[in-house]
Amino acid sequence: MADDYVRRTAITRLSVDGEQRELLEDTISEWNRGCQIATDLAWERCNVKSDVQPLAYDSVREDTDLGSQHAILATHQAAQAITGCIERRSNGKKVSKPTVKYDTRTMTVFDDDTVSLSTTESRVRCPLDLPDADDGYQRQYLDSDEWSVTESRR
């Protein structure tokens, strides 16, 4: 059950070289374009992931450099953004077609304090840029048997 565990977020930075930075920035740009393509196609038509994905997937793949998984996730992000607009509209608020931004919080952390991120060209593995002090607050989560590393959630 959800009540059986507690999630904590440890804010970190990545240590990337110039090539990795460029790959990550290109991926973010393509992600934003893919999300916007999906949003444009689904706006005023549908907002459920299972409807947005078949509607927009092919266009996202054809018009961006995103791989299959990123294209699927872009359609899901668009569906979520449109759903948020529908909810705000139902509460009497004025809304316009959303602009979706890349969620930089999602990454996989490994035991050697590195992360792996998929880009438009390849996977990038980067070290976490953690404080030098062993007692930095991130360490209490990363080095403890009391906590387990999981993927970031919204």
C-alpha positions as CSV (number, residue, x, y, z in Angstrom):
1,M,0.0,0.0,0.0
2,A,1.0,3.6,-0.6
3,D,1.0,4.2,3.2
4,D,3.7,1.7,3.8
5,Y,6.5,3.8,2.3
6,V,7.7,7.4,2.2
7,R,9.3,9.0,-0.9
8,R,12.0,11.6,-0.5
9,T,13.7,13.8,-3.2
10,A,17.4,14.4,-3.1
11,I,18.2,17.4,-5.4
12,T,21.3,16.7,-7.4
13,R,23.2,18.0,-10.4
14,L,24.9,16.2,-13.2
15,S,28.5,16.5,-14.2
16,V,28.5,16.5,-18.0
17,D,31.1,17.3,-20.6
18,G,30.4,19.5,-23.6
19,E,29.3,16.6,-25.9
20,Q,26.9,15.2,-23.3
21,R,25.5,18.7,-22.6
22,E,24.8,19.1,-26.3
23,L,23.1,15.7,-26.6
24,L,20.9,16.4,-23.6
25,E,20.0,19.9,-24.8
26,D,19.1,18.6,-28.2
27,T,17.0,15.9,-26.6
28,I,15.2,18.5,-24.5
29,S,14.5,20.6,-27.6
30,E,13.2,17.6,-29.5
31,W,11.1,16.5,-26.5
32,N,9.5,20.0,-26.3
33,R,8.7,19.9,-30.1
34,G,7.3,16.3,-29.8
35,C,5.1,17.3,-26.8
36,Q,3.8,20.4,-28.7
37,I,3.1,18.4,-31.9
38,A,1.0,15.9,-29.8
39,T,-0.7,18.8,-27.9
40,D,-1.6,20.6,-31.2
41,L,-3.1,17.4,-32.7
42,A,-5.0,16.4,-29.6
43,W,-6.2,19.9,-28.4
44,E,-10.0,20.0,-28.4
45,R,-10.1,16.4,-29.7
46,C,-9.0,14.1,-26.9
47,N,-7.1,14.0,-23.6
48,V,-6.7,10.3,-22.6
49,K,-3.3,8.8,-23.1
50,S,-4.7,5.8,-25.0
51,D,-6.4,8.3,-27.5
52,V,-3.6,10.8,-27.8
53,Q,-0.9,8.2,-28.4
54,P,-2.4,6.7,-31.6
55,L,-3.4,10.1,-32.8
56,A,0.0,11.8,-32.4
57,Y,2.7,9.1,-32.2
58,D,3.4,8.8,-36.0
59,S,3.6,12.6,-36.4
60,V,5.9,12.9,-33.4
61,R,8.2,10.2,-34.8
62,E,8.2,11.7,-38.3
63,D,8.7,15.3,-37.3
64,T,11.3,14.9,-34.5
65,D,14.4,12.9,-33.8
66,L,12.8,11.3,-30.8
67,G,13.0,7.5,-30.4
68,S,10.0,5.4,-29.8
69,Q,9.9,5.5,-26.0
70,H,10.4,9.3,-25.9
71,A,7.7,9.7,-28.6
72,I,5.2,7.7,-26.5
73,L,6.1,9.6,-23.4
74,A,5.7,12.9,-25.2
75,T,2.1,11.9,-26.2
76,H,1.4,11.0,-22.6
77,Q,2.7,14.3,-21.4
78,A,0.5,16.1,-23.8
79,A,-2.5,14.2,-22.6
80,Q,-1.7,15.1,-19.0
81,A,-1.3,18.8,-19.9
82,I,-4.7,18.8,-21.8
83,T,-6.4,17.0,-18.9
84,G,-5.1,19.7,-16.5
85,C,-6.6,22.4,-18.8
86,I,-9.9,20.6,-18.8
87,E,-9.9,20.4,-15.0
88,R,-9.1,24.1,-14.7
89,R,-11.9,24.9,-17.2
90,S,-14.4,22.8,-15.3
91,N,-13.5,24.9,-12.2
92,G,-14.5,28.1,-14.1
93,K,-11.0,29.2,-15.0
94,K,-9.9,30.5,-18.4
95,V,-7.5,28.2,-20.2
96,S,-5.6,28.1,-23.5
97,K,-3.8,25.3,-25.3
98,P,-0.9,24.2,-23.0
99,T,2.8,24.4,-23.8
100,V,4.5,21.3,-22.4
101,K,8.1,21.5,-21.0
102,Y,10.7,18.8,-20.5
103,D,10.6,17.2,-17.1
104,T,14.3,17.2,-16.1
105,R,13.7,15.3,-12.8
106,T,13.5,11.8,-14.3
107,M,16.7,9.7,-14.3
108,T,18.0,6.3,-13.2
109,V,20.6,6.4,-10.4
110,F,23.2,3.6,-10.1
111,D,25.2,2.5,-7.1
112,D,28.3,4.2,-8.4
113,D,26.6,7.6,-8.2
114,T,26.1,7.9,-11.9
115,V,22.9,8.3,-13.9
116,S,21.8,7.1,-17.3
117,L,19.7,9.2,-19.6
118,S,18.5,8.4,-23.1
119,T,19.1,11.1,-25.8
120,T,18.1,11.4,-29.4
121,E,21.4,9.7,-30.4
122,S,22.5,7.4,-27.6
123,R,22.5,6.8,-23.9
124,V,24.5,9.2,-21.8
125,R,26.0,8.1,-18.4
126,C,27.0,11.0,-16.2
127,P,28.3,11.2,-12.6
128,L,26.2,13.0,-10.1
129,D,27.8,16.2,-8.9
130,L,27.3,15.7,-5.1
131,P,28.7,17.8,-2.3
132,D,32.2,16.7,-1.1
133,A,31.0,16.3,2.4
134,D,30.1,12.7,3.3
135,D,27.3,14.1,5.5
136,G,25.6,16.1,2.7
137,Y,21.8,15.5,2.9
138,Q,21.8,13.6,-0.4
139,R,24.1,11.0,1.2
140,Q,21.6,10.2,3.9
141,Y,19.3,8.9,1.1
142,L,21.8,7.5,-1.4
143,D,24.0,5.6,1.1
144,S,21.3,4.3,3.5
145,D,19.7,0.9,3.6
146,E,16.7,2.6,5.0
147,W,15.8,4.2,1.7
148,S,15.7,2.8,-1.8
149,V,16.4,4.6,-5.0
150,T,13.5,4.7,-7.4
151,E,12.5,6.8,-10.4
152,S,11.3,10.3,-9.9
153,R,7.6,10.8,-9.9
154,R,5.5,13.9,-10.4
